[in-house]
Amino acid sequence: MISEGDIVLFRFAQTNQNIGKLRPALLIKKIRAEYRDWLVCMVSTKIHQIIEDLDVVIHEEDEDFSSTGLKTSSLLRISRIAVVDEAIFEGRLGSIAGRRLRDVKERFSHWMLEE
């Protein structure tokens, strides 16, 4: 069973809607109980692409890194989100700490409310 804060694998579509490569994504929120859709954000090792005050870096030295299943420091790209059916997930790697998930949700919320 998967839950908010989990890191899963699936083929994240490119912005031009071409098929993407298999990559990790963070499960931010289940849309509704009766649906199998999830709001997710891309996870990338390209930390230099960070959008300050929006994206979140998880470093290998961080307390919750070992539970993520990631291989190296990574960027939680809140700027790259999607809604997807859980049927396309190809596996679960691990999960982030609850406090980090709250930070992701707060950053997303602030970003959406910016004028």
DOKE-748104 format. One record per residue (C-alpha): residue number from 1; residue in three letters; x, y, z. Coordinates in Angstrom, 3 decimals, always signed. Example, Ala and Ser with C-alpha at 12.3 -4.5 7.8 and 13.67 -1.06 7.14 Angstrom:
{r 1; "ALA"; {+12.300; -4.500; +7.800}};
{r 2; "SER"; {+13.670; -1.060; +7.140}};
This chain:
{r 1; "MET"; {+0.000; +0.000; +0.000}};
{r 2; "ILE"; {+1.273; +3.440; -0.905}};
{r 3; "SER"; {+0.737; +6.682; +0.997}};
{r 4; "GLU"; {+1.553; +10.372; +1.019}};
{r 5; "GLY"; {+5.286; +10.974; +1.309}};
{r 6; "ASP"; {+6.223; +7.795; -0.565}};
{r 7; "ILE"; {+8.658; +7.890; -3.453}};
{r 8; "VAL"; {+7.537; +5.749; -6.368}};
{r 9; "LEU"; {+8.829; +4.977; -9.849}};
{r 10; "PHE"; {+6.964; +5.711; -13.067}};
{r 11; "ARG"; {+7.457; +7.213; -16.511}};
{r 12; "PHE"; {+7.016; +10.928; -15.837}};
{r 13; "ALA"; {+5.863; +12.575; -19.084}};
{r 14; "GLN"; {+7.970; +15.396; -20.482}};
{r 15; "THR"; {+6.454; +18.883; -20.669}};
{r 16; "ASN"; {+5.777; +18.342; -24.395}};
{r 17; "GLN"; {+3.826; +15.183; -23.391}};
{r 18; "ASN"; {+6.369; +12.800; -24.917}};
{r 19; "ILE"; {+6.914; +9.601; -22.954}};
{r 20; "GLY"; {+9.458; +10.168; -20.234}};
{r 21; "LYS"; {+12.008; +7.846; -18.744}};
{r 22; "LEU"; {+11.451; +5.819; -15.597}};
{r 23; "ARG"; {+12.126; +8.136; -12.681}};
{r 24; "PRO"; {+11.218; +8.669; -9.047}};
{r 25; "ALA"; {+8.308; +10.869; -8.012}};
{r 26; "LEU"; {+7.036; +11.998; -4.622}};
{r 27; "LEU"; {+3.416; +11.260; -3.714}};
{r 28; "ILE"; {+2.093; +14.567; -2.367}};
{r 29; "LYS"; {-1.635; +13.911; -1.997}};
{r 30; "LYS"; {-4.234; +11.329; -2.994}};
{r 31; "ILE"; {-6.914; +13.171; -4.950}};
{r 32; "ARG"; {-9.965; +11.437; -3.430}};
{r 33; "ALA"; {-10.548; +8.112; -1.746}};
{r 34; "GLU"; {-12.770; +6.751; -4.523}};
{r 35; "TYR"; {-10.174; +7.503; -7.211}};
{r 36; "ARG"; {-6.715; +6.072; -7.719}};
{r 37; "ASP"; {-5.229; +9.421; -8.765}};
{r 38; "TRP"; {-2.303; +11.085; -7.003}};
{r 39; "LEU"; {-0.764; +14.540; -7.095}};
{r 40; "VAL"; {+2.969; +13.897; -7.549}};
{r 41; "CYS"; {+6.137; +15.867; -8.112}};
{r 42; "MET"; {+9.230; +14.809; -10.023}};
{r 43; "VAL"; {+12.418; +13.850; -8.199}};
{r 44; "SER"; {+15.671; +14.696; -9.973}};
{r 45; "THR"; {+19.390; +14.487; -9.288}};
{r 46; "LYS"; {+19.883; +17.777; -11.193}};
{r 47; "ILE"; {+20.090; +19.877; -8.045}};
{r 48; "HIS"; {+21.433; +22.849; -10.029}};
{r 49; "GLN"; {+17.916; +23.252; -11.514}};
{r 50; "ILE"; {+16.469; +24.233; -8.137}};
{r 51; "ILE"; {+13.908; +27.014; -8.000}};
{r 52; "GLU"; {+14.741; +28.681; -4.688}};
{r 53; "ASP"; {+11.887; +28.978; -2.174}};
{r 54; "LEU"; {+9.928; +26.342; -4.107}};
{r 55; "ASP"; {+11.859; +23.125; -4.752}};
{r 56; "VAL"; {+13.376; +21.097; -1.895}};
{r 57; "VAL"; {+16.771; +19.370; -1.846}};
{r 58; "ILE"; {+17.157; +16.150; +0.109}};
{r 59; "HIS"; {+20.836; +15.544; +0.853}};
{r 60; "GLU"; {+22.522; +12.217; +1.509}};
{r 61; "GLU"; {+23.482; +13.569; +4.956}};
{r 62; "ASP"; {+19.853; +14.333; +5.904}};
{r 63; "GLU"; {+18.312; +12.219; +8.653}};
{r 64; "ASP"; {+15.495; +10.900; +6.448}};
{r 65; "PHE"; {+17.614; +10.253; +3.318}};
{r 66; "SER"; {+18.232; +6.564; +4.043}};
{r 67; "SER"; {+14.486; +5.883; +4.139}};
{r 68; "THR"; {+13.879; +7.425; +0.685}};
{r 69; "GLY"; {+15.443; +4.660; -1.403}};
{r 70; "LEU"; {+17.198; +7.325; -3.479}};
{r 71; "LYS"; {+20.806; +6.727; -4.526}};
{r 72; "THR"; {+22.136; +10.277; -4.236}};
{r 73; "SER"; {+21.147; +13.759; -3.128}};
{r 74; "SER"; {+18.042; +14.772; -5.064}};
{r 75; "LEU"; {+15.712; +17.635; -5.837}};
{r 76; "LEU"; {+12.005; +17.417; -5.044}};
{r 77; "ARG"; {+10.820; +19.480; -8.016}};
{r 78; "ILE"; {+7.598; +21.047; -6.783}};
{r 79; "SER"; {+7.640; +23.029; -10.021}};
{r 80; "ARG"; {+7.138; +19.752; -11.949}};
{r 81; "ILE"; {+3.844; +18.277; -10.784}};
{r 82; "ALA"; {+1.265; +15.955; -12.311}};
{r 83; "VAL"; {-1.876; +14.030; -11.441}};
{r 84; "VAL"; {-1.513; +10.356; -12.298}};
{r 85; "ASP"; {-3.318; +7.059; -11.789}};
{r 86; "GLU"; {-1.514; +4.833; -9.307}};
{r 87; "ALA"; {-1.833; +1.944; -11.791}};
{r 88; "ILE"; {+1.169; +3.343; -13.713}};
{r 89; "PHE"; {+3.516; +3.225; -10.710}};
{r 90; "GLU"; {+6.193; +0.619; -11.277}};
{r 91; "GLY"; {+7.452; +0.334; -7.739}};
{r 92; "ARG"; {+7.998; +2.038; -4.406}};
{r 93; "LEU"; {+11.478; +3.165; -3.355}};
{r 94; "GLY"; {+10.825; +4.536; +0.120}};
{r 95; "SER"; {+9.468; +7.653; +1.795}};
{r 96; "ILE"; {+10.396; +11.060; +3.161}};
{r 97; "ALA"; {+9.880; +12.284; +6.729}};
{r 98; "GLY"; {+6.527; +13.805; +7.671}};
{r 99; "ARG"; {+8.069; +17.215; +8.371}};
{r 100; "ARG"; {+9.623; +17.282; +4.893}};
{r 101; "LEU"; {+6.272; +16.380; +3.313}};
{r 102; "ARG"; {+4.629; +19.246; +5.249}};
{r 103; "ASP"; {+7.340; +21.589; +3.918}};
{r 104; "VAL"; {+6.657; +20.414; +0.332}};
{r 105; "LYS"; {+2.910; +20.983; +0.760}};
{r 106; "GLU"; {+3.447; +24.436; +2.297}};
{r 107; "ARG"; {+5.800; +25.490; -0.510}};
{r 108; "PHE"; {+3.328; +24.237; -3.116}};
{r 109; "SER"; {+0.471; +26.084; -1.421}};
{r 110; "HIS"; {+2.413; +29.358; -1.189}};
{r 111; "TRP"; {+3.481; +29.041; -4.810}};
{r 112; "MET"; {-0.103; +28.513; -5.962}};
{r 113; "LEU"; {-1.288; +31.578; -4.020}};
{r 114; "GLU"; {+1.431; +33.931; -5.298}};
{r 115; "GLU"; {+0.265; +36.848; -7.358}};
